[in-house]
Amino acid sequence: MTDTSTPRADDSLDAEETEAIGATGDDADETEETGTTGTEKKASGESELFRQSEIAADYVEGLLDILDYDGDIDELVSGGRPVVEVVGARLQNLVGQRGATLEALQELARLAVFRQTGSPSRLLLDVGGYRANRRKELAAVARNAVEKVKEHGEPVRLEPMSAFERKCVHDVVNAMSGVESESEGVEPNRRIIVRPAD
């Protein structure tokens, strides 16, 4: 099962990515018509994604200057999406409680990209390795919920989570056999239910 929340930037764009991956586009036909190969298209797509990460990095750097925070900023492309990572001391205030400030900063950076490119961005912003660490924590939460479901045969409701957190949990649960997950509720109280698979 997948998250069926009202589309937010994370959710709607991830759904677009899924459709794009699942689509059976005729690269051969496009190659004949435009003279470009799949490799050239991939390279131009990568350069566009990297441009998005550069725009977002410039925006974040401006915010850090205004706030008088020091941090090293890396821009890269990972998993088919632009990524900006900020590393440094004293950055916890940019993460906020349970990543709330980080989510807001990510949306602002995405808006900065949209303003310059005219296209929505799937930019992922991480500060101080918060997302990587949270992903590990959520994987443990998901595995624990799966164990409980398999042991007792009853659905397990998890605490409310952000779209990023729910996606992390769904990914872990969907990779395991005998269980499934779905989201219920309305933001900001949207949560995941893990249950035995039918």
C-alpha positions in Angstrom: 0.0 0.0 0.0 1.1 3.5 -0.5 0.6 6.9 1.2 -2.7 8.4 -0.1 -2.4 11.8 1.6 -3.4 15.1 0.0 -0.5 15.9 -2.3 2.3 17.9 -0.7 5.5 18.6 -2.4 7.0 15.3 -1.2 4.0 13.2 -2.0 2.9 14.6 -5.3 6.3 14.7 -6.8 7.2 11.2 -5.6 4.0 10.0 -7.3 5.1 11.6 -10.5 8.5 9.9 -10.1 6.7 6.5 -9.7 4.6 7.2 -12.8 7.7 8.2 -14.7 9.6 5.1 -13.7 6.6 2.8 -14.4 6.0 4.4 -17.8 7.1 2.6 -20.9 8.3 5.5 -22.9 9.6 4.8 -26.4 13.2 6.1 -26.1 14.0 4.5 -29.5 11.2 6.6 -31.2 12.4 9.8 -29.5 16.0 9.1 -30.5 15.0 8.8 -34.1 12.9 11.9 -34.1 15.2 14.2 -32.1 18.6 12.7 -32.8 19.3 12.4 -29.0 20.3 9.1 -27.3 19.1 7.9 -24.0 22.5 8.7 -22.6 22.4 12.3 -23.8 18.9 12.7 -22.3 20.1 11.2 -19.0 23.1 13.6 -19.0 20.9 16.6 -19.7 18.5 15.5 -17.0 21.3 15.1 -14.5 22.7 18.6 -15.3 19.2 20.1 -14.8 18.9 18.3 -11.4 22.4 19.6 -10.5 21.4 23.1 -11.5 18.4 22.8 -9.2 20.6 21.8 -6.3 23.0 24.7 -7.1 20.1 27.2 -7.0 18.8 25.7 -3.7 22.4 25.8 -2.3 22.7 29.5 -3.1 19.4 30.2 -1.4 20.4 28.2 1.7 23.8 29.9 1.8 22.0 33.3 1.8 19.8 32.2 4.7 22.9 31.0 6.7 24.6 34.3 6.1 21.5 36.2 7.3 21.3 34.0 10.4 25.1 34.2 10.9 25.4 30.4 10.9 28.5 28.6 9.6 28.0 25.5 7.5 29.5 23.7 4.6 27.1 23.2 1.8 27.2 20.3 -0.7 25.0 20.1 -3.8 24.6 16.8 -5.6 22.2 14.6 -7.4 21.2 11.3 -5.6 18.5 8.8 -6.5 17.3 10.9 -9.4 16.7 14.0 -7.3 18.6 17.2 -6.4 20.1 17.2 -2.9 21.6 19.9 -0.7 23.4 18.9 2.4 24.5 21.4 5.1 27.1 20.2 7.5 28.5 22.2 10.5 28.2 22.9 14.2 25.3 24.7 15.8 22.8 23.8 13.1 20.2 22.1 15.3 18.0 25.2 15.2 17.7 24.7 11.4 16.3 21.2 12.0 13.8 22.1 14.7 11.6 19.7 16.7 11.2 16.5 14.7 12.5 18.2 11.6 9.7 20.7 11.3 12.0 23.7 10.6 14.0 21.6 8.1 10.8 20.7 6.3 9.9 24.4 6.1 13.4 25.3 4.8 13.1 22.6 2.2 9.9 24.0 0.9 11.4 27.5 0.8 14.4 26.1 -1.2 12.0 24.3 -3.5 10.2 27.6 -4.1 13.5 29.3 -4.9 14.2 26.7 -7.5 10.7 27.0 -8.9 11.0 30.8 -9.1 14.2 30.5 -11.2 13.3 27.4 -13.4 9.5 27.5 -13.6 9.4 23.8 -12.8 8.5 22.1 -9.5 11.5 20.5 -7.8 11.9 17.3 -5.8 14.8 18.8 -3.9 15.8 17.1 -0.7 17.4 19.3 1.9 19.4 17.8 4.8 21.0 19.6 7.7 23.6 18.0 10.0 22.7 14.5 8.7 19.3 14.7 10.3 17.5 12.9 7.5 20.0 10.0 7.3 19.8 9.5 11.1 16.0 9.8 11.1 15.8 7.3 8.2 17.7 4.7 10.4 15.4 5.4 13.4 12.3 5.0 11.3 13.6 1.7 9.8 13.9 0.4 13.3 10.3 1.6 14.1 9.0 -0.1 11.0 10.8 -3.4 11.7 9.4 -3.3 15.3 5.9 -2.7 14.0 6.2 -5.6 11.5 7.4 -7.9 14.3 4.4 -7.0 16.4 2.0 -7.5 13.5 3.5 -10.9 12.7 3.5 -12.0 16.3 -0.1 -10.9 17.2 -1.8 -10.7 13.9 -3.3 -7.3 14.7 -2.8 -4.0 13.0 -0.3 -1.6 14.6 -0.9 2.2 14.4 2.2 4.4 14.5 2.5 7.9 15.7 1.7 10.8 13.3 4.6 11.5 10.9 5.6 13.9 8.2 5.5 12.8 4.5 9.2 12.1 4.5 8.9 9.9 7.6 5.9 8.0 6.3 7.7 7.3 3.0 10.7 5.9 5.0 8.4 3.6 6.9 6.4 2.5 3.9 9.6 1.7 2.0 10.8 -0.7 4.8 7.4 -2.3 5.4 6.7 -2.8 1.6 10.1 -4.6 1.3 8.9 -7.3 3.9 6.6 -10.2 3.1 3.3 -10.9 4.9 2.6 -7.3 5.9 1.4 -4.1 4.3 1.1 -0.5 5.3 -1.2 2.4 4.5 -1.6 6.0 5.8 -4.8 7.3 7.4 -5.8 10.7 8.8 -5.3 14.3 7.8 -2.1 16.4 8.1 -0.5 17.0 10.6 -1.9 13.9 12.3 -1.5 11.6 9.4 -0.2 8.2 10.5 0.7 4.7 9.2 -1.1 1.5 10.0 0.9 -1.7 9.5 -1.3 -4.8 9.1 -1.1 -8.4 7.9 -1.2 -8.7 4.2 -4.4 -10.1 2.6 
